[in-house]
Amino acid sequence: MWRRIPRATECSNSLMFATSALLRGLEQVEDVPTSTSRKPTGLHRGPGRRQTSPKEAGEYQFIKKWDLQMKEQWDDLEPFKGIPKPKKQFGNEATEIIWPYTLLMERLIKVHPFTKSIYVYYPQHALSPQGAAAMETAKQFSRRSLIPLTFHNSQCYVETEMLLEHSDTPWIVVHCLDGRSEILPIRVAADAVDNITASEDNLLRDVVQIASKLGSSVVDPVACTRMLHERPLQNQYLRINYQWYGDTPEQRMAHLVKWDFDTQDVMPKVERRAKAVLDWMSFDGNLPNHQSVKMNVAREGKRLQTGKSSGGVKSFFNSAGSRSNARHSRFGGTSGTNS
């Protein structure tokens, strides 16, 4: 019996991520009208149309996206059309998934910097229960660990291939920058057939140990370091959804401490710094009081004396609700010549 080959969209729910908000900068939803037939309301009267507000633009984009999805013309991969496409082969579906940035940051996997590439090979069919467990371990390792590994180690290329054959022993090939490599056969003990997660954790630990052993036994570290710095990025094909962290590296690193700074950039910009210092010292600096302060002090003193006063003759209308008084200003002085 031939088993149906799983597609990239049939992976676990933890790897799939449906974008709820619209991705900006898409040509599919770029066609938003610049103006609407909405008439201005309230005090802003006048003929003509008004420009589209951001809320209305979002509504237009939502309707356009829904319309394209109903006609099966919506392309989820349009934001990633500028990056190289991953290698399409059986078993390598994890490279075609749009990975959420949170999931990549949660699975922090670091290998030796001299690790060149990691290849995973597993069969399509197994011959025994232990072989089936080893096959599932290799499949889960390639789906859960390889993409975070190449995301955090940009010099390491990862690839998975499902061989259309019957076998009981998947294997992993770890390559070093100096040309050496080591093959790691994947075998699962008889008592650990049901615990695939523990087998995958042990496999990841073995891969990291092999990479450390290969990297630490390099004969010429200087040449390998030069090759490492000259090696192009091997994870450019990753499709990442930077959810709320920002689209640029500066926005994503906003929470980190910036050690190399410019002195003028980090100088605090204080409004009225002399006044702030005087307030901190609780000292008025022998500065004259404002006229409103004098008026408030006089009003408060008179209120404490009489107990029932509501303001004098000149300051009766100087409340917050009567700011359009043409005779007296709100701050005690007189405005104009009618004093």
JOKAVEN-V646561 format. One record per residue. N is the residue number from 1. RES is the residue in one letter. PHI is phi as a letter, one per 20 degrees, with the letter a starting at -180 (none if undefined). PSI is psi in whole degrees, 0 to 359 (* if undefined). OMEGA is omega in whole degrees, -180 to 180 (none if undefined). Layout:
n={N | N}
res={RES | RES}
phi={PHI | PHI}
psi={PSI | PSI}
omega={OMEGA | OMEGA}
This chain:
n={1 | 2 | 3 | 4 | 5 | 6 | 7 | 8 | 9 | 10 | 11 | 12 | 13 | 14 | 15 | 16 | 17 | 18 | 19 | 20 | 21 | 22 | 23 | 24 | 25 | 26 | 27 | 28 | 29 | 30 | 31 | 32 | 33 | 34 | 35 | 36 | 37 | 38 | 39 | 40 | 41 | 42 | 43 | 44 | 45 | 46 | 47 | 48 | 49 | 50 | 51 | 52 | 53 | 54 | 55 | 56 | 57 | 58 | 59 | 60 | 61 | 62 | 63 | 64 | 65 | 66 | 67 | 68 | 69 | 70 | 71 | 72 | 73 | 74 | 75 | 76 | 77 | 78 | 79 | 80 | 81 | 82 | 83 | 84 | 85 | 86 | 87 | 88 | 89 | 90 | 91 | 92 | 93 | 94 | 95 | 96 | 97 | 98 | 99 | 100 | 101 | 102 | 103 | 104 | 105 | 106 | 107 | 108 | 109 | 110 | 111 | 112 | 113 | 114 | 115 | 116 | 117 | 118 | 119 | 120 | 121 | 122 | 123 | 124 | 125 | 126 | 127 | 128 | 129 | 130 | 131 | 132 | 133 | 134 | 135 | 136 | 137 | 138 | 139 | 140 | 141 | 142 | 143 | 144 | 145 | 146 | 147 | 148 | 149 | 150 | 151 | 152 | 153 | 154 | 155 | 156 | 157 | 158 | 159 | 160 | 161 | 162 | 163 | 164 | 165 | 166 | 167 | 168 | 169 | 170 | 171 | 172 | 173 | 174 | 175 | 176 | 177 | 178 | 179 | 180 | 181 | 182 | 183 | 184 | 185 | 186 | 187 | 188 | 189 | 190 | 191 | 192 | 193 | 194 | 195 | 196 | 197 | 198 | 199 | 200 | 201 | 202 | 203 | 204 | 205 | 206 | 207 | 208 | 209 | 210 | 211 | 212 | 213 | 214 | 215 | 216 | 217 | 218 | 219 | 220 | 221 | 222 | 223 | 224 | 225 | 226 | 227 | 228 | 229 | 230 | 231 | 232 | 233 | 234 | 235 | 236 | 237 | 238 | 239 | 240 | 241 | 242 | 243 | 244 | 245 | 246 | 247 | 248 | 249 | 250 | 251 | 252 | 253 | 254 | 255 | 256 | 257 | 258 | 259 | 260 | 261 | 262 | 263 | 264 | 265 | 266 | 267 | 268 | 269 | 270 | 271 | 272 | 273 | 274 | 275 | 276 | 277 | 278 | 279 | 280 | 281 | 282 | 283 | 284 | 285 | 286 | 287 | 288 | 289 | 290 | 291 | 292 | 293 | 294 | 295 | 296 | 297 | 298 | 299 | 300 | 301 | 302 | 303 | 304 | 305 | 306 | 307 | 308 | 309 | 310 | 311 | 312 | 313 | 314 | 315 | 316 | 317 | 318 | 319 | 320 | 321 | 322 | 323 | 324 | 325 | 326 | 327 | 328 | 329 | 330 | 331 | 332 | 333 | 334 | 335 | 336 | 337 | 338 | 339}
res={M | W | R | R | I | P | R | A | T | E | C | S | N | S | L | M | F | A | T | S | A | L | L | R | G | L | E | Q | V | E | D | V | P | T | S | T | S | R | K | P | T | G | L | H | R | G | P | G | R | R | Q | T | S | P | K | E | A | G | E | Y | Q | F | I | K | K | W | D | L | Q | M | K | E | Q | W | D | D | L | E | P | F | K | G | I | P | K | P | K | K | Q | F | G | N | E | A | T | E | I | I | W | P | Y | T | L | L | M | E | R | L | I | K | V | H | P | F | T | K | S | I | Y | V | Y | Y | P | Q | H | A | L | S | P | Q | G | A | A | A | M | E | T | A | K | Q | F | S | R | R | S | L | I | P | L | T | F | H | N | S | Q | C | Y | V | E | T | E | M | L | L | E | H | S | D | T | P | W | I | V | V | H | C | L | D | G | R | S | E | I | L | P | I | R | V | A | A | D | A | V | D | N | I | T | A | S | E | D | N | L | L | R | D | V | V | Q | I | A | S | K | L | G | S | S | V | V | D | P | V | A | C | T | R | M | L | H | E | R | P | L | Q | N | Q | Y | L | R | I | N | Y | Q | W | Y | G | D | T | P | E | Q | R | M | A | H | L | V | K | W | D | F | D | T | Q | D | V | M | P | K | V | E | R | R | A | K | A | V | L | D | W | M | S | F | D | G | N | L | P | N | H | Q | S | V | K | M | N | V | A | R | E | G | K | R | L | Q | T | G | K | S | S | G | G | V | K | S | F | F | N | S | A | G | S | R | S | N | A | R | H | S | R | F | G | G | T | S | G | T | N | S}
phi={none | e | e | f | f | f | e | f | e | d | e | f | f | f | e | f | b | e | f | e | e | f | f | f | n | e | f | f | d | f | f | d | f | f | b | c | e | f | e | f | d | m | f | e | e | q | f | n | e | d | f | f | f | g | f | f | f | f | f | f | f | f | f | f | f | f | f | f | f | f | e | l | d | e | d | f | e | f | f | d | f | e | d | f | e | f | f | e | b | f | n | d | f | f | f | e | e | f | e | f | f | f | f | f | f | f | e | e | c | d | d | f | f | e | f | e | a | c | d | d | c | b | e | e | c | d | d | b | f | f | f | f | f | f | f | f | f | f | f | f | f | f | e | d | d | f | f | g | f | f | f | e | c | f | e | d | e | c | b | c | c | e | e | e | b | d | b | d | c | f | b | c | d | d | d | d | f | e | o | f | b | b | d | d | f | e | c | d | f | f | e | d | f | e | d | f | f | f | f | f | f | f | f | f | f | f | f | f | f | f | f | f | f | f | f | f | d | f | f | d | f | f | f | f | f | f | f | f | f | e | f | f | f | e | d | f | e | f | d | d | d | f | f | c | e | o | e | d | f | f | f | f | d | f | e | e | f | e | f | e | c | e | f | f | f | e | f | f | e | d | f | l | f | f | f | f | f | f | f | f | e | l | c | e | m | l | e | f | f | f | f | f | f | f | f | f | f | f | f | f | f | f | f | f | f | e | n | c | e | c | o | f | f | f | d | f | e | e | e | f | e | c | e | e | f | e | e | c | f | f | d | n | e | d | d | n | e | e | d}
psi={132 | 133 | 141 | 134 | 127 | 146 | 176 | 337 | 3 | 25 | 185 | 161 | 335 | 336 | 334 | 145 | 116 | 122 | 121 | 317 | 156 | 138 | 131 | 157 | 19 | 139 | 338 | 330 | 22 | 335 | 82 | 131 | 140 | 338 | 160 | 172 | 11 | 125 | 146 | 145 | 164 | 219 | 341 | 77 | 158 | 159 | 166 | 171 | 170 | 155 | 158 | 129 | 162 | 325 | 316 | 324 | 320 | 322 | 317 | 316 | 321 | 316 | 320 | 319 | 317 | 320 | 317 | 324 | 323 | 327 | 5 | 40 | 6 | 131 | 111 | 339 | 11 | 323 | 343 | 20 | 348 | 350 | 158 | 148 | 144 | 165 | 124 | 111 | 164 | 128 | 345 | 30 | 341 | 336 | 347 | 357 | 145 | 108 | 132 | 142 | 328 | 319 | 323 | 325 | 334 | 319 | 86 | 108 | 120 | 132 | 177 | 140 | 338 | 9 | 121 | 312 | 159 | 123 | 136 | 131 | 127 | 150 | 166 | 327 | 146 | 161 | 347 | 165 | 323 | 322 | 322 | 321 | 320 | 322 | 316 | 325 | 314 | 321 | 315 | 324 | 317 | 331 | 329 | 332 | 334 | 318 | 314 | 329 | 312 | 340 | 319 | 348 | 89 | 348 | 351 | 121 | 136 | 148 | 143 | 141 | 129 | 116 | 132 | 73 | 175 | 125 | 167 | 355 | 96 | 164 | 159 | 136 | 122 | 121 | 144 | 162 | 336 | 6 | 347 | 158 | 163 | 138 | 131 | 104 | 143 | 115 | 140 | 134 | 161 | 330 | 356 | 26 | 325 | 347 | 84 | 326 | 317 | 321 | 322 | 320 | 319 | 322 | 318 | 320 | 319 | 321 | 317 | 322 | 319 | 319 | 321 | 321 | 318 | 319 | 325 | 344 | 23 | 137 | 316 | 88 | 331 | 315 | 321 | 324 | 321 | 318 | 324 | 318 | 334 | 352 | 130 | 166 | 133 | 1 | 30 | 341 | 355 | 136 | 105 | 136 | 101 | 97 | 287 | 12 | 348 | 156 | 343 | 154 | 330 | 319 | 325 | 338 | 19 | 337 | 355 | 158 | 130 | 104 | 321 | 101 | 161 | 139 | 322 | 332 | 330 | 3 | 131 | 134 | 102 | 128 | 130 | 63 | 329 | 319 | 324 | 320 | 318 | 322 | 322 | 325 | 354 | 47 | 132 | 351 | 24 | 33 | 146 | 144 | 154 | 155 | 326 | 327 | 315 | 318 | 320 | 322 | 316 | 318 | 318 | 321 | 319 | 324 | 322 | 330 | 307 | 315 | 343 | 16 | 148 | 26 | 152 | 190 | 317 | 341 | 19 | 322 | 7 | 44 | 174 | 335 | 355 | 71 | 350 | 32 | 121 | 342 | 313 | 142 | 173 | 345 | 31 | 329 | 176 | 145 | 124 | 196 | 348 | 77 | *}
omega={177 | 179 | 180 | -178 | -178 | 177 | -178 | -178 | -178 | 180 | -176 | -177 | -180 | -180 | -179 | -179 | 179 | -179 | 179 | 179 | 180 | 175 | -177 | 177 | -180 | 177 | -178 | -178 | -179 | -171 | 178 | 180 | -177 | 179 | -179 | 176 | -179 | 179 | 178 | -178 | 176 | -178 | -177 | -179 | 177 | -179 | 174 | -180 | 179 | -178 | -177 | 178 | 177 | 178 | 178 | 177 | 176 | 177 | 177 | -179 | 179 | 180 | -180 | 178 | 179 | 180 | 179 | 178 | 179 | 178 | -180 | 178 | -179 | -179 | 180 | -174 | -179 | 178 | -176 | -177 | 178 | -178 | 179 | -179 | 178 | -179 | -178 | 175 | -178 | -180 | -176 | -175 | -178 | 179 | -178 | -176 | 172 | -173 | 173 | -176 | 180 | -180 | 178 | 179 | 178 | -179 | -180 | -179 | 180 | 175 | -179 | -178 | -179 | 177 | -175 | -177 | 178 | 180 | 179 | 178 | 176 | -177 | 177 | -178 | 178 | -176 | -177 | 177 | 177 | 176 | 177 | 177 | 177 | 179 | 178 | 177 | 179 | -180 | -180 | 177 | -179 | -178 | -174 | -169 | -173 | -178 | 172 | 180 | 179 | 176 | -179 | 177 | -170 | 180 | -173 | 177 | -180 | -180 | 179 | 178 | 174 | -178 | -179 | -177 | 177 | -180 | 179 | -173 | 167 | 179 | -180 | 178 | 179 | -179 | 176 | -177 | -179 | 177 | 179 | 180 | 179 | -179 | 180 | 175 | -178 | 178 | -179 | 180 | -177 | -179 | -179 | -178 | -175 | -177 | -178 | -178 | 178 | 177 | 178 | 177 | 177 | 179 | 177 | 177 | 179 | 179 | 179 | 178 | 179 | 178 | 178 | 179 | 178 | -178 | -179 | 180 | 178 | -178 | -177 | -179 | -179 | 179 | 179 | 177 | 176 | 177 | 179 | -179 | 178 | -177 | 178 | -180 | -178 | -179 | -179 | -177 | -176 | 177 | -172 | 175 | 177 | -162 | 180 | -176 | -179 | -176 | -177 | 177 | 179 | 178 | -179 | 179 | -177 | -178 | -178 | 178 | 179 | -173 | 179 | -175 | 174 | -175 | -178 | -179 | -176 | 176 | -180 | 179 | -176 | 175 | 180 | -173 | 177 | 178 | 178 | 178 | 179 | 177 | 178 | 178 | -175 | -176 | -177 | 179 | -178 | 178 | 179 | 179 | 177 | -178 | 179 | 178 | 179 | -179 | 179 | 178 | 179 | 180 | 180 | 177 | 179 | 178 | 179 | 180 | -175 | -180 | -177 | -176 | 179 | 179 | -178 | -179 | -176 | -176 | -177 | -176 | -176 | 177 | -178 | -178 | -179 | -178 | -178 | 178 | -176 | -175 | -177 | 178 | -177 | -175 | 170 | -179 | 178 | 179 | 180 | -176 | -179 | -178 | none}
